[in-house]
Amino acid sequence: MTDYSLGQIDIVFILIYFAVVMFIGVKVGSKHKDAQDYFLAGRSMIWPFVGISLFASNISSTTLVGLSGSAYSTGISVFNYEWMASVVLVFFAIFLLPIYLNSKIYTMPEYLERRFDVRSRYYFSGVTLIGNILIDTAGALFAGGILLKLIFPAFELWEIIFVLSIAAGIYTIVGGLKAVIYTDAIQTVLILIGAIAITVIAYNKAGGWDAIQAATDPEALSLIRPADDPSMPWTGLLFGVPVLGFYFWCTNQFMVQRVLSAKNNQHGRWGLLLAGALKLPVLFLMVFPGTIARILYPDIESPNLVYPTLIFELLPVGLKGLVVAGILAALMSSIDSTLHSASTLVTMDFVSKAKPDLTSKQLMKVGRLTAFIFMLAAAAWAPYIEKFGSLFEYLQQVLAYIAPPVVSVFILGALYKGMTANAAFYSFMLSLALSVSMLIAQGAGVVDIHFLHVAGLLFAIAMVTGIVISLIEKQPLSEDKQAYTWSPAQFRQEMQDEARLPLYQNYIFLSVVLLAVTTALVVAFA
C-alpha cells in the first residue's frame, strides 16, 4: 500500500512555491495600466517566455496525470498527441501567426468576426468558454484534487478543489497575463526537475531498457497501432489527432493568447518552435514513466493514480515535496491560463461589444470579476469528472466533438479567399447538429465510432460544407478582409528577409530541423 504522506520539508517547499506565485501576481498586477496590459501583457513578451508559457500551460491538463495514466493503460501510443504538436506549431508559425499578430486581435473569436461576421464570433466564443471552463480549468482542478486528496485524505475532493481554485484565481485575477507567463516560467523548471528525477529513478529500478523491453508487450512500446486498436488506431492518428492538435494550439484562446502577447512576429515564431521542441522530450519524461509503472506497480487501481504513485513510491523526502510542488505548478498553470482566457473572451467579445463606451480600465475590472465567477463555476463542475474514468480520455473525447468545425473554419478562413461568412456559420450549425446527434447515438448504443474517427469525419463534413456553400455564393473577398488571409506574396518577402539572418535565427530553417527531429523520433518508435 502506497504511503502518500509528506514530510515537513516537503510541505515547506510547497508553501514556498505558493508564496512566490502569490507575490508575483500581486506585484505585477499593481503595475497594470489598461486592458492591453492585463489581457495581453502589453504585447511585449519575448520568445523564451512565450514558448515556455505555452509548454507549461499545456502539460498540466494532458501530460503529468493524463499521459502517464494512459501510458500505463495502453502504452506509449498516447505520445502521438505530443509529437503532433510540433508539426501543428510549425504550421501555426508559417501560416497563421502573421495574420493573428498583424491584425492586433485580442481573442480568436474576434478574428472570426473580422474575417467573416459577428455570428461566427459569438458561436465560437460560446464554444470556447464552455471548453475552457468544463474541459481545461475543471480538468486541471480535478487532477490537482486527486493528488492532494491522497495526501490529505481527511478532506473531501470538492473541498480541495475549491482551495486550489481560490489559490490560482487570486494571482490570475490580480496579475493578468504577464503574471501568468512569469509564473509559468518558474513552474516549468519545477515540472522538469520532477519529471527527470522520476524517469531516472524508475528506469533504474526497472532494470534498464533491456529489462523494460523484455517485460513489456512490444505493442505497448509502439507509436503506430493497427486500425482496430481501441486507444490509438493509425487511421485516428492520421485523420483525428491533427484536428485535435490544431484546435488546441491554433484556435484555443488560452494557448493562442500567449502568442498574441509576443512583441513581434519573430519572437512569436521562435516561441512557437521552442514550445514544439519542448514537447518531444515528453516521451521520455512523462510517457515512459507510465509504461515503466506497469512493471513496477501492476496493481494500481486507477490510471489517474499512476503519477502520484510514482512520486510517493520512488522519491525521497525533500525531493518528493519539490515534485509535488511541480505538479501543483503545472496544474495551477493550466488553471490560471484558462481562467484568464475565459475572462478575456467575455470582456472583449461580449461586454466591450455591448458597452462600447467602457474605458480600458473598466474593461480590466470586468475581466477580473469574470475570472472570479468562472473560477467558482469550474470548481463546482470538477468533482463530476471522476465519473468519466481517465482524465485524458475525458479531455480528448469532449474535444473530438467540438473541435472539428472550428478547425475547418479557421483553415478555410486563413487559406481560402473564397470562403464566405454564410459558409462559416452554416458549417458551425451543421456540425453542431451532427455532434449532438452522434453523442446521443453513441450514448444509446446505436453506433460505436472511435472518438478520433468522429473528429476526422466531422472535420471532413465541415470542410465540404464550407467549400460547397462558398462555391455556390461566389462572393469575392473584400479589400478590408484581405489582411485576415494568408498572403503568398508576403510569405515570399519573408523568405527573402529570413535568408539574410543567421541560421539560428531563421525560423524556416529551425522549422525544418524541428520536423526532422520529430520524424526521427516517430520512426525510432514506430
N, C-alpha and C positions, 0 to 999 in steps of 0.2 A: 504494500500500500504506500503510495507516494505521500511524503510529508511536505505539505505546501506552506509550512511556517517560514517566517523571515526572522533573521537576527536583528539586533539593534542597529548594527552598522548598515544593514540593508535598508532599514526604514529611514535612517539618516540620509542616505543617498537619494531616496525618493522624495523626501521633504525638501532637500536642497534643490532638486530639479524643479519642483512646483514653485518654490520661492523665486527662482531665477526667471521662469517664464512669466510669472505674475508681475515681477519688477519690469521686465521688458515691455509688457503690454501697457502698463501704466505710464512708463517713461516715454515710449514712442507716441502713445495716444495723446499725451499732453501737448505735442507739437503739431497736431493736425490743424490745418487752416481751412480746408474746404473738402468737397466731395471727392475731387480727384486725388487728394492726399489720402483720404480714408479708404476709398474703394480701389484705387489703382496705384497706391504708393507713390503718387506724384509722377507716374510713368518714368521712374528714374532707376529701376533695378538693373544691375549689371549681370552678365551671363552666369557666373557661378551661383548666385542666389536664385536666379530663375530656374536653372537646371536642378539644383539640389532641392528646391522647394517643390518642383514637380515630382521628383522622386519620392520625397518624404510624404507628400500628400497621398500618393498612390499606394505606398506599401502598407499603410495601415489597414485598409479595408480588404485588400486582396492578397496580401503576402504573409505576414507573420503568423497569423492564426489560420487564415483561409488556405494558403498554399501548402503549408506543412500538413494540414489536416487532409487535404485532397491527395497529396503525395503519399501519405500513409495509407489511404484507402485504395488508390488506383495506380500509383506510380508517378514517374516524372513527366508524363504527358501534359500535366497541368502547366508546365513551363512554357507551353506553346503560346499561352496568353502573354507571357513576359517578352519572349523574343520578338513576337509580332509587333510589340510596342515600338521597337527600334525602326522597323520598316514604316510603320504609320507615322512616326515622328519625322522621318526623312521626307515623306510626302507632305506633311504639315509645313516643314521648313521651306520647301521649294514652291508649293502651290498656294498655300493658304495664308502663311504668316504675313507676306507683304500686303495682302488685301486687308487683313484684320488691323494691322498696326497703322497703315497709311490712312485708314478711314477713321481712326481715333474713336472707335466704339467703346462703350463701357461693358456691354453684355452681348452674348451670342444671339439672343432673340432680336436685339437691336439691329444686328447685321441682316437678319431675315426681313425686317421691315424696310430697310434701305434697298435691299436687292429686290424684294417682292412687294409686300404690303403689310398693313397692320394685322391682318387676320393670322398670318403665319407667325408673326411676333408673339401675339397673345397665346396662341396654341402652344408654341414651344416653351414660352415662359411657364405656362402651367405644367407641362410635362416635366420640365427641368426642376421646378420647385418640388413636385411630388418625388422625383428621383433623388434629389438632394436630401430631403428630409427622411423619406421612408426607406431609401436604399443606403445612401452613403453615410449620413450622420447617424441614423439608427443602427446601421451595421457596425460602425466603429464603437458606438456606445455599448452594444451587445458584446462585442469582442472584449472590450475592457472590463465589462461587468463579469464575464466568465472568469477572467484571470483573478480579479480581486475577490470574487466570491469564493474561490479556492483558498485564498489567503485569509479571508475574514468570513468564515462560514456562518457566523452568528447573524450576519446581516442578510436581508432579503436582496435578491437580484435587482429589484426596482429601486431599492434604497441606494445601492452602489451606483447604479446608472444615473440616478438623479444628482449625486455628488459629483460624478465625472462631468456631467453636462454643465453644472454650475462652474466648475473649475475651468473648463475650456471656454465657456461662454464669457467669463469675466475678461480675459485678456483679448479675446476676439472682439467683443463689443466695444471695449475701450480703445484697443490698439489699432484696429483696422488691418488692412492687407500688409502693411510694412511690418507690423509686429508679428503677424502670421509667418511671413517669409523669414524674418530673422530667427524666430524660434524654431522654424523648420530646419535651419542650418545646424543648430545645436542638437536637435532631435536626430538628425541623420547620423551624426557622429556616434551618438549613444546606440542607435539601432545597429550600425555596422559593427561596433565593438562587440555587442552581444551576439550578433549572428555569427561572426567569425569565431568567437570563443566556443559557442555551442557546436558549430560544424567541426572544428578541430578535435574537440573532446569526444564527440560522438563517433567521428571517423576512426579515431584511435581505439576507442573502446570496442567498436565493432570488428576490429582486426585488420583494418586497411581495405583497399579496393578489391583485392582478390577475394577476401573473405565476404565482402558485401555482395560481389557478383555471384559467388557460389551459393549464398543463402537467399538470393532474390530471384524471383521469376524473371527471365530475360525480357518479357513483355513489359514488366514494370519499369525497366531501365531504357525503354524506347520512347522517343517522342512521336513517332509515326505509328498510328494504330490502324487496325482493319476498319472497313466501312461499317461493320456492325458492332464496333466497340461501344459499350454503354457510356463511357466517360468522355472520350475524345476521338470520334471516328475521323478518318482522314478527310472525308467529304466535309465534315463540320469544320475542320481546321482550314480547309481551302475556302469555303463559302461563308462560314459563320463567324469564326474568330476575327477576321479582318473587320467585319461590320461592327462587332462589339468594341474592338480596339479603336476604330475611327471615332465612334461615338464618344468613348471615354476621353480620348486625348485631344480630339479636334473640335468637338462641339460642346462638351460638358463645361458649364460655366466655371465650376470650382477648379478645374485644371487650366483652362484657357486663360482665366483671369491672371494667372502668374505670367503668362506670355504677354498679355496686354500691358503689364507693368514694366516691360523692358524699355530701356532708354532709347533704343533704335532697332532697326531690323537685324543688324549684325549680332547684337547682344541677344536678341530673341532667338535667332537661329542657333547660335552657339549653345544657348541654354537648352534648346530642344535636343540637340545632338548629345549634350552631356547627360541629359535625362535618359536618352536611348542607350547610351553606353553603360550607365549605372544599372540598367535593367538586366544586362547579360550575366553578371556575377550572381544574380538571384538564384540561378540553377544550383550553384554550389553552396550558397549561404542560407537559403531558405527552402529550397525544394528537396535537395538531397537529405537534409536532416530528418524530414518527414519520412522518407523512404528508409533511412537507417533505423528510425524508431520502430519500424515493422520487425526488425531483427532484435533490437534491444528490449522492446516493451510490446509484445504481440497482443496483449490483452487490454489495451486502452479502450475504455467504454465508448467514447465519442471522438470523432475526428477533431472537434473543436478543442479537445484537451491535449492534443499531441504536443504542441509547442510549450504550453505550461509544464507538461510532464518532463520534457527535455530540460527545461530550466531548473526545476527543483530536484531532479534526479542527478544531474551531471555537474552543476556549478557549485563552487564553494561559497561560503558566507562572504559577503562583500561584493564579489563579482555577481552573485545572484541578485543583489539589490540594484546594482548598476544595470543589469539586463532587464529587470522588471521595470526600472525607470525608462529604459529604452523602448520597451513595448508600450508602456503608457504614453511615451513621447510620440510614437508612431500613431497610436490611436487618437491622441489629442490633436495631432497634425491634421488628420482627416476630419475630425470634428470641427476644428477651427476653420478649415478650408470651406467646408460645406455650409456652415453657418454664415460665414462672411459672404459667400457667393449667393446664397439664398436672399440675404438682406439686400445685396446689390441688385438682384433681379426685381424684387418687389419695389425697391426705391426708384430705380431708373426705368423699369418697363411699365410700371403701373402708376405709382404715386406722382412721379415727375410729369407723366402724360396727363393725369387727371388734374394736377395742381401745378401748372407751368410757372406760376408766379412765386413758388417757393425758392428761397435763396439756397446757395450751395451749403451753407452751414445748417440750414433747416433740413435739407436732404440728408446730411450726415446724421442728424439726430433721429430722423425716421429710420435710417439704416440700423442704428444701434437698437432702437426699440424692436424692429422687425427681427433682428438676430436673437433677441431675448425671447420673443414669442416662439420662434422656430426651435430654439433650444428646448423649451418645455414640450413642444409637440413631438420632437424626436425622442426625448426621454420617455414620453408616455408610450410610444409605439415599440421601442427597442425590446422590451421583455417578450413581445409576441413572436420575435424572430426564432425563438427556441423551437417553435412548432414546425419550422421548415427544414430541420435536420442540419446539414452542414452549412456554415456561414457562406462559404464560397459558392455553393450551389444556389443559395438564396440570391446572392448578388447577381450571378450570371444569368440565371433563368428569368429574373424580372427584366433585366436589360434586353434579353432576346426578343421581348415583345414590344418594347417601347423605342429601341434604338434604330431599327432598320429604316423607317420612313424619314427620320431625321437625317441619317447619313445620306440617303438618296437625295434629299432636297438640297443639302449643303454641297454635295459633289456636283450635282447638275447646276446649281446656282452659281458656283465658282467657275466651272469649266465649260458650261454650255450656255452661250449667249442667247440662244433661242428659248430658254426656259422661262415660262410666263408665271405671273402671280397666281392665276387660277390653277395652273398645273401644280404648283407647290401646295396650295391649300387643299385641293381635292386629293392629292397624294396622301396628305395627312389624314383626311377624313376617311378615305377608303381603307387605309392601313389601320386606323383606329377601329373601324368596324370589323375588319378581319382579325385583329388581335383579340378583341373581346370575344368574337365567335370561336376562335381557336382555343382560348383559355377555357371557355365553357365546355367545348367538345372534349378537351383533354381531361377536365375535371370529371366529366360524366363517363369517361372511358370509351367514348365513341371513336376517337383517334388517339394514336400514340406516336408522336413525332419527337425526335430528339430536339432539344431547345436550340442547338446550333443549326440544325436544318430549318427550324422555324425562322431563325434570324435570316438565313440566306434566302428562303422563299419570300418572306415579307419584303426584303430588300429588292429582290428582282421584280416583284409586283409593283412596288413604289417607283422604281426606275422606269419600267414600261409605261406606267400611268402618266408620269411626268413628261416623258418624251412624246407620247401619243397626243396628249392634250396640247402640248406646245406646238406640235406639227399641225394640228387642226387649226389652232388660233393664228399661228404665223405672225406674231407681233414682234417687230424689230425692237431691239434693246435701246431705250432712250439714252441720250448722251449723259444724263446725270447718274445713270446706273452703271455706266461703263467701269467706273472705279471699283465696283464690287465684283468684278470678274477677273480671272487671271489673264494677264496680257503676255502673249509670246514675245512681242516687241520689247516689253520691259524685261523679260527674262533674258533675252539676248544681250541687252545692255548690261544686265547684272553679270552675265558671263564674262563680258569684257572687263568689267570692274574687278571681278574676282581674280581674273588672270594676272592682274598687277600685284596681287597680295602674295606674301609667302604662303607656302602650302599649309602651314599650321593654322593659318587664319582663313583659308579658302573653304567655305562651307560645303562647296560641291565635292572637293577632294575629301574632306572629313566625312561627308555622307557616304562616299564610295567605300572608304575604309571601314566605317561602321557596318555597312551592309555586307562587306566581305567577311568581317569577323563574325557577324551573325550567321551567315551562311555556313561558315566553317564549323561553328558550334552545333548547328542543327544537323549537319551531315555527320559529325562525330558521334551523335547520339541518336541517329535515325534508326 
